[in-house]
């Protein structure tokens, strides 16, 4: 699985939390290749600093195992491919 960032454009989106406060999220467009299929995706993060253009993989901190031992995904954390 490979994620490709083509440009550094980041879009700010604000959401309301359960407590009624405002939370800023930042979205960056990317493409992901899975099983010989390439799809457009959006990487959502709290940091406005964009990922530089390049090829990435998901860092292991992007995942966790829930109380039922099911693998779940948190927010995507990208690491550059060497």
C-alpha positions, 0 to 999 in steps of 0.5 A: 500500500503506497500513498502519494502526495502531489502538492502541499495544498491544505484545506482548513475545516472547522467542526463542533465538538460534543462540548460545543467548542470549535476544532480545526482540522486540516485536509490534504489530498492524496492518492492511495494504491491498494490491490492495483487500484489507485484512489483519491483520498483525503488525509485529515490532521490537526497540524496545518503543516502539509506533508511534502510531495512524495511517496509514503506509507502508514506509520504503525501509530495509525492503528490500534487494537480495540477491546474486541481485538479488532484492528482499527485505524486512527488518523493517518500518520505518514512516513516517507518511503525510502 
